[in-house]
Structure formats: structure tokens, C-alpha cells
Amino acid sequence: MKIIHNSSLNNFLCDEMNPYIEILRPGNAIMAIISVLLLAFIEKDFNISICLASIAVFLATGAGNVINDYYDYKIDKINRPERPIPSGRISPKTAKIYAFSLFTFSTIIGFIIGLLSGTIVLFSSILMIVYSKFLKSKCLVGNIAVSFLTGLCFVFGGIVVNQALLGVYIMFFAFLMNFAREIIKDIEDVEGDEIEGAKTFPIVYGKKSAAILSSILIILSTILSPILYILGFFNINFIIMLTMPFIIFIYSAVSIIKDYSTENSKKVSKYIKMAMLLVFITFALGSLPPLI
């Protein structure tokens, strides 16, 4: 149940869209659904629980984005003035009610699936609220929280299809990659964050240190990713298909160290997200019969 900033996919889906849909950032919510569906695809287990889990994740992710915008609308007036709240299309009070309604519905659906599933959705909802209100501006703590939430989607999907261990392993890699991307997005948002007094890693330790840390996380996750093949979760397809995202990740790591400007940070953030989409495909193909 992840909270992330705007993207080209969101811009495409949200163009001239109703602000109550736009504020959910449906592109992000769909990405969260893919996390669940990916585990179902790997296990070849599609059932009513997967459908309910997808709905719960969509609503919870959307709610997280709404509550994030609610607490962030002053900063967004500088960094992202086009969003529904800073642009005046949705009032802060309405957004808050909307977010808590979505959190409630997603939690109910989670408990319909099962006790553990419901507990995860409830915990995620509470953590998203705490993150948005208290943790986001804290040095690294907010980055860790949102990265953990991103990875938790895979665990949630794994539990629904009775493959929790695989979900945990994928969560580890999702955590590292999102952690790196969150730091890069903090580099991108330094101007607005400084005005609001936020203590993000780039503000406290400098953009160069933030670029180095994000690069280390990217390289670490890339080097360790073949472990999933070694452990027998995926076949040789996984290694073959991993080549393209591997190249993009390494390029991104080198690029952000060479140029940690706001403009390049935006580009690198998009490169990483594209590579993560390719990794999703790699996971899926790695569960199919070997190509060779």
C-alpha cells in the first residue's frame, strides 16, 4: 500500500479527470494491484480472494495518496501546484474525510479475505497516516516507512495465494529499490521541503551524499537479485530477462552520482520506475517454462 509522487502514468490517467479520481493517483494504485496480481500469476492461483485483495490494495493505496496530499498541500503549492488540493479543486477537509472513508472500506475488505489480511491492511492504513503526518519530513525514517509499505504489497499478495515466503523475498528487493527512489525524489523536492522545514536526507547531509546513498542501494539490490534464481523461485528466464532492468538500474546509479540536479533527479526517478516495471515482467516470465 504505497505512497509515491506523480508520474507520467498518473499524468496520462489523470488528464482532465475528476479530481476525486485524480487525487487517488490511479496509476500508483494500479501498480500496487500489479504487486498482488504478480504473486497470483506466479502461483497460477486466481480466485475471489485475489479480486478482493486487488480492490483492498487499490482503495488503501488511493487513501494513502489522498491523506498524503492532505498533509502535504502547502508543500505541493510549491512542488506540485497542479494537484487537486493546492489547485483548489478539493478542499483539505473534504480530502481528509475521503481518505478515512477509503481506509475504512479497504480494511473491511481485508478482513473479509481473512484475519491476517485484514490486519495487514489495517496496519498499513495506520502507518500511511502516521507517515504522512509525522514521518515524511524525518531524515530517512519517512523513506524507510514508504519503502516498507511498497514491499508489504507483495507480502499481502503472497499471503492471499499461500506463498508468503516468496512475498517476503520480493519485498526485500522492492524495499531497496523504492528506498533508493524515495531518496532521489527527496533530491528533486529539496526546494519545497526546505521552505517547509523538512529534514530530508538531501537537506541534512547534502545532495551529493543522497546521490551516493541511493546509488549504493540500487547497486546492492541489482547485485543480490539473482538470489531469487539461486533459491529456486524462478527459472533461467528470470536471469535472461533481468539483463535490461539491470542495465537501466546501473545507468541510473551512475547518472545520479554524476549529476544530482533537480532536473536529472526527475529523469533518474523515471528510469528507476521503468526498470521496476520491467522487473515485474521478469518475475512473471521467470515463473513460466524455460525459454532454453
Buried (B, 14 or more C-beta within 10 A) or exposed (E): BBBBBBBEBBEEBBEEBEBBEBBBBBBBBBBBBBBBBBBBBBBEBEEEBBBBBBBBBBBBBBBBBBBBBBBBBEBBBBBBEEBBBBBEBBEEEBBBEBBBEBBBBBBBBBBBBBEBBBEBBBBBBEBBBEBBEEBBBBBBBBBBBBBBBBBBBBBBBBBBBEBBEBBBBBBBBBBBBBBBBBBBBBBBBBEBBBEBEBBBBBBEBBBEBBBBBBBBBBBBBBEEBBEBBEEEBBBEBBBBBBEBBBEBBBBBBBBBBEEBEEEBBBBBBBBBBBBBBBBBEBBBBBBEEEEE
